[in-house]
């Protein structure tokens, strides 16, 4: 490495070199190609910076355009409308080399700036200024990295900081947002009206949103990629309150890549009626005490179970970071699941049956083509999800470097598929559950039908544990009858819990949701069958001591009262 002070003295020269460029460039015709303009400016910047004492060895530009329309409300009234469109620029500029660069110890990319793509000059000016800023930051960070390395013991994983990737060129068709405000408003009003007739509902919300994310990506490897991914979602939430003060939430979520792919109104309204009735039953359901014993998770619940417990622990960067628990790093080639279980991730599959999978994409946020990754084959751990951050034994990306704009790329999940050979029928799985109940001397087993979500802890500073939050749970008794219960959280640690996974059924459920981690919120999907776990642990869920409302809801009979729900100014 060159002397750090000498590198810092080059900043004034960089400014002078860059300042010439935008002043002499002329605008191009209106039919210019955004990718071409970005790539030309990328090459120009890269060539100029090669004259510096510590030149970059890699630069990428990613412009993200997000067009959204969101409408929400409750009890058939509109409460919120948002119609937005913006564009941001992310730059990943690396100095040093593939083995050691400025991103060591974390911090690759991140920090978006707004950008206009209306004219070539506007694009070039923003890229010029942001590249200069990124270069200065990279030089300073590299100096800190070199200093820090001199005072540290030798690292165990010497796989480097960045992996080479093939050149990709792709221009996907630009997608426009479907639907309009009037359509979304009418659906919010229609879906909210049934809650007016339900006196036990203390809150509800209907949210309908459309989002089209278009990305233009170029890098110094020669990659030029344009993708346009639409996403539509309906979220229906409601809650009731039991006599002991416990808040009882329920959620229904529908997601699709097209507006037409969402369920018809009749289907959604029936689901709403079922939700309202279920919440009424839950108010009278008994509380569950802490329990260990056998349980069945429905396909949807099992999808979240695998996402939280296994999926996050197979993300490549977690096997390399020293603060991570690295739960499965030493388990390669070993059984982590029963022999008839396999797990894979495939962003290229857009649907499962008639259900759209929102974890789909063609290219990740590093311009790498999406790949199918078989992480568990016949129970044996085979691999990890990889970005362009290499790790020992896995030196290339498999197209799972993902992020939200303004944040650094890390390895993330996409569409997870859990498959079982020689599965049981759902009825057979229940019979097996009752056998385990008898063997363990229990009164009942548990059946987790629906979940709210979950979270997991993967680092070393806290217990390496997980929590899955079920919202519809039943006791299954030896005589075969089911009893709805409430107030349950499914908890545990990964290695112990996976050692208790015993069997799977031939039914499959789909979970579509948003996953949050270091690189922000991203859409993910999980497809899994119902599974039997020979022993799980549940703890009591948090509860409120507030009494149910004394006054009846004024919107039950709106024609008989002058009271109205407060509305938000639009």
N, C-alpha and C positions, 0 to 999 in steps of 0.2 A: 504493500500500500504506500502511496505517496504521503508525504508529510501533511498532516491535517491543516496546519496553518497555511501552507501553500495552496491547498485546495480552496480554503475560504477566501483567499486573495483573488481568486478567479471570478468572483461574483460580478464585479464591475465590468469585466470583459464580457461576461455572458449577457448582461443587460445591453451592452453596446451592440453586440452581435445580433441580438433579437430585435432591437429597436429598429433596425434597418428594414426588416422583412415586411411587416404589414403596411408600411408607408408606400411601398412600390408595387403592391399587388392590386390588380384591377378586379372588379366584380365580374362574375360569370353570368351567362344567361339564366333566366328563371328556371329552366329545366335541368339545372345542375344535379349531380348525384352527391348526396350528403357523405356517403362513404368515401367517394373519390376525393372530395375536398379534405375530409379528415385525414385520409391517408397521405395526401400530398403534403399537408402541413406537418404530419408526423415525421415523414422522411426528411423534410427541411430542418426541423428541430433536431432530429437525431444526428444529422450530418454536421450541423453547427456545433453541437455539444461534443462531438468527437475531437474537436480541437482543444478541449479543456484537459487539464492535468489528470482529472479523474472523470472520464466520460461515462455516460450511462451505457449499460450493455443491453438494456431492454426498456421499452416504453410501450404502454397501451393507453388508448383513449376509449372511453365508453360514454356515449350520450344516451340517457334514458328519458323517454317522453312518457308521461303518465296522464291519461285522460280518464276522468272518473265522473260518475253521476251516482249520488247516494240520496235516498229518500227514506225517512223513518218517521214513526209515529206510534200512537197507542190508542186503544179503544175506538179505532176508526177515524181518528183525527191526525192530521199531519203536524209533526212537531219540528222536523229538521229537513233542510234540503241543501245539498252541496253539489255544485257543478264546477269542477276544476280541471285545469290543464297546465302542466309545467314541464320544463326540461332541465336536466342537471347533467353536469360533466364530472366523471370520475377519471383520475389519472393514476396509473401505477408506473412509477419511474424508479428504476433500480440502478444503483451504482455499486461497484465492487465486481462481483462475478457470481456465477451459478453456485459456487461452493459457499461463499460468504458475501452477503450484501447488506444494505441498509435496513432490510426488513427482519434481520435476525432479532430474536427475542420478541417477535410479533410486530405488527404495525404496517403490514403491506397495504398500500393504497389507503383509501378512506379520505373523507373531507371533500364533499361535492360542492361545486359552484354552479350557479345558474348559467344557462347558455341559450342564445338565440340561433336558430338554424334557418332563418328566413333568407339570408344571403351568404354567399361564400365569404365575403369580407367579415361578416359578423362571426362566423364560425372560426375563421383564422385568428381574428383578434383575441377571442376568448381562449383558444388553444395556446396561442403564443404566451399570453400573460400567465395562464395557469401552469404551463410547462416550466416557465422560469421559476415560479414559486415552488413547484414540486422539486425541481433540481436543487435549489438552495436548501430545502428541507432535507432532501436525501443525502446531500454532502454532509450536513451537520449531523444527521443521525448515524451515518457511516463512521464518522469520527468517534462518536460515543460508543458504537458497537466495538470498534477496534480497541478502544481503551478498556472497555468492560471485559473483553476476551482475555486480555493480558493478566487480569486478576482472578480468573476463574479456572477451575480444574478442567481437564480435557472432557469434552462431551462424549457420551456413549454412542449416540447416533450421529455419524459423520456423513449423512446422505446429502447435505447441502441445503441451500435455501430456496432453490428454484429448479424446476424440471423443464427440459426442452419439450416442445409440443409441435405437432405437424401444422403446416399452413392450411388454413381453411378459407374458402370463399363461398359465401351463400347470401343471396338476396331474397328473403321471403316476402311474400305479398303484404303490403301495408293493410292493416285491418282497421276499420272504423267502428266506433262504439255503436251498438244497436240500442233500440228503444229510445224513449224520450221521457221528459219529466212527467207529462200528463199520464202516461202509461204506468210509470212507477207509483205515482200518487194514487191512482185508482186501485192498484193492487194493495198498497199499504192500508187504504181505507177499508177495502173489502175483507182483508185478512184480520183486521183489528176489531171488526164489529162483533164477532161471536163472544169476545171477552166482556162486552157490555151486559150480557145475560148471565154472567157467572159471578155471583156475589162473593165467592171465596177467593177470587183472584185479587191480589193486592197490588200487582204491577204487571205490566206487559209491554212488549216493544216489538214492532215489526220493522225490520230494516232490509231494504232492497238496494243492491248496489251493482254497478257495472264498472269494469276497469279494463282498459286496454293499455298494456305496457309495450312500447316499441323501443328496441335498443339497437344502436349503431355501434359496432365495436371494430377497432383496428389495432394492430400491434406491429412491432418491428420484425416479427417472424413472417410477415406478409399476409396475415389473416385479415380478412374483411368480411364481417358478418352483420346482416340486418335480420332481426326477428321481430315479430309482432304477435304478442300473446294476449288474447281476450279472456276475461274471467268474470262470471256473473254469479251472484250469491244472494240467497234469501236466508235471513236469520230470524227466527221467531222465538222469543223468550217470554216466559211468564213465571210468576212465583205466587205461592200461597203461604200462609203462616199457620202452623199447628198451635194448639191451645197452650203448649208449653213454651211457645215463643220461637221455635225453630223455623227459620226461613227455608222454604222448599222450592228450589228452582227447577225449571225444565227448559230444554232447548231443542229446537228442531233446525237443522241446517240443510239447505239444498245448494248445490254448486254445479256449474256447467261452463263449458267453453263457449256456448252459444245461448242466446236468450230462449230459443226454441227448445233447448235441451233441458230447461227447468220443468218441473212437473206442472200439469194442468191445474187450474184453480180448484177443481172439484177434489183432486187428490190432496192438495194442501189444506183445504177447508176440513176435510175428514180428519186429517192428522191433527189439526187444531182442536177439533171436538174431542179426539182421543186424549190429547194433552190436558185439556180442561178437566175431563173426567178423571184422569190419572192423578192430577193434583188434588182433586177432591178426596180420592181414596187415600192418598199419601198423608193427608192431615190426620186421618184416624189410624195410620199404620204405627205399629210399635217401634220403639228405638232399639237399635242393635248394640249390645255390649261388646267390648273387645273380644275377639274370637280368633282362634286358629283352627283350621280344618280344611276339608276339600271344598273346591268351588269350580263352577263352570263360568267361563267368560264367553259371552256371545261374540260373533265375528267382529262386530264393530268395536266392542270393548277390548277384544284381543288385539285388534289393530293398534289401538292406543297403547296397550300393554307392551307390545313388541317395539313400537316406536320409541317409547320412553326408556324401556329397560335395555333393549339391545341396540336399537338404531343409533342413538347418540353415542354409544360407546364403541361404535364401529366407524366413526368419522375420523379420517386419517390424522388430522392435526392433533387429536387428543392422544394419539399413541406416541407423539414426539414431545409435546410440551411437558416440562418437568413438574408443573403444578397439577397435572391431571392424574387421575387414579390409574389409568391404563389397564382397566379391568380385564380386557380380552387380548392384550398385546402378546402375552406369553402363552395364549391358548391356541395359536395357529396349529392346525393339524390335529387338534383334540376335539372330542365330543363336547359340545355345549348345549345340545338339544337331543331329543330322542332320534334314533336312526332314520325314522320315516319323516322327519321334519326338514324342510329346506327353506332358505330365505334368500330372496334376490331383490335388487333394485333396478327398475327400468324406466327411465324418463321418457323413452320413445313410445310407450304404450299410452294411448290417449283415453281408452275406455276399458271398463271391466263389465262385460254384459252390456246393459243399457245405461250404466252409470259412468259419467265423465270423471276422469282422474285429474285433479287440479295440480298434482305434482309433476305434470308433464312439461317438457321443453326439448328443444332441438340442440341448442348450444348453451353451455354454461356461461358464467360471467367472466371467464377467462378465454372465451372464444374456442373452447374445446368441445368437440362433438360429443353429445350425450351417449353413454354406453350402458348396456346391461351389465350389472355386476352381481355375480353369484357369491354371496358372502358366507352362506352356510349350505353345504351339500350333504344330504343324508346325515344330518346332525353334526357334521364336522366343520369347524371354522376354517374358511378358505381365504378370506381377503377382507379389504377395508374400502371405504369410500374415499376417493382421492381427488384433491385439487392439484395444482401445480407445485404444492409444497411436498417434496419427496420425503419418504421415510425408509429406513433400512428394509430391504426386501421388496419395496414398492416405489420404484423410482420414476413413474410416469403417472399422469392424471388419467382418470377414467370418466372425466366429464361431470364431476360433482362439486366443482368450485362455484359456490352460490353466495349471493348477498342481496341485500336491499341497497338502494343507491346511498352513497355517502359513507359506506362502511367497508371494511376490508373483507376480501374473499376468504372463506374457509371451506373445508369439506362439509357438505350438508346432505341430508336425505332428500329423496325425490319420491318416486312411487315404490312403496315396499310391498312385496308379495310373499306371504307365508303360505306354503303348500304342504299338504300331508298325503303321503302314500298310504293305501289301505285304510282309509278313514272309517270311523264309525258313523252311523246315522245319528241325528240329534237325539232320538229316543234311546239309542244304544249308549250314547255318552251319558245320558241321565241315569240309566241303569248302573253304569260303571261308577258314577258319583255316589249313588246310594250304597253300593258295595263298600266304597271307601268310608262312608259314614258309619256303616256297621263295624267295619274293621277297626276304626279309630274310636269306637264307643261314643260317638257324637249323637246328638238328637236330630241334627239337620246338617245339610250342606248349604252353600250359598250359590245363587245364580245371579250374575251381573248382566243385566239386559242392556242398559244404556249408560253412557258416561258423559261427563262434562268436559273432561280433558285430564291433564296431568302435568307433572314436572319431575325432573330428575336432577340429581347432583352428581357430577362426574369428577370433581377435583379432589385433591387430597386434604384440603384444609377443613372439610366438613365430612360427616359420615356419608359414604358412597351409597346413597339410598334413593328411593323413588316413592312418589305418591301418585296414585290414580284416583280420580274423584268420580265415583259412580253416582248416578242420580235415580236409577231404577234398579232396585235390588230385591230379590225374593229369597226366602228360606224354602228349601226343598226338604220335606219331612219323609221319613221312612215309609209312611203309608201312601206317598205319592202326591200329597196335596202341597200347594204353594201358598206362601203368605208374603204379601208385600211388606217391606220394612224400610226404615229410613235412618239417616244419620251415620253413614258408613264412609270411611276412607280406606282404600286398599293400599297397604304400605309394604315395604320390604327392602331387601338388598339383592342385587342382580344375580350373583352366582348361586346363592341359596335358592332363590325363587326359580331360576331356570332349571335347577336340578330336580325340581318338583313338577315340571311340565311333563304330563304323562301321555296324553292322547289328543287327537283332533277329530272333528266331524267333517262331513261332506257338504256342509252349508258354508257359504262365504258372505261376509259383510264388508262394507266399504266405509272407511272413515276419511273424510276430506276436511282439512283444517289448516290453520295458520300456525306455523312453528316459529318460536322466537329463540334466538341464540345470539352469539357474538356478532354475527353478520346481519342481524335484524330479522324482521318477520318475512317468512317466505311460505308459499303454498306447498303443502305436502299431502300425500295420500297413503293409506295403508289398507291392504286387502288381506283378510285373514279368516280362517274358519273358527267356529266355536272350539274352545280348548278346555281340557280338564287339567287342573292343577291339584295335585294330591294334598297339598297343604299351603294355604295362604294365611296372611295375617291382616286383620282389619282393626282400625281404631275408631273411636268416636269422632264424628265430624264436628267442626265448630258450630256453636249455637248462639242464639240471641235469647235474652231473658225478657225482651219486650212483649207485652201482651198483644193479641190480635186487635185490629181497629175496633173501636166501640161503634162509630158511625158507619152506616152502610155506604157503599160506594155510590157517589152521586151520578155516575154515568150509567148505572144499571137501568134507570128509567129517566132518560134525559128530558123527555117531554113533560115530566112532573116536577122539575126543579129548575131553578135559575142558575144553579151552580154548574160551572164548566171546568174542565181540566185546564191548568195554565198552559199556554202555548208559547213557543219560542218564536220571536220575530224572524221572518224569513228574509 
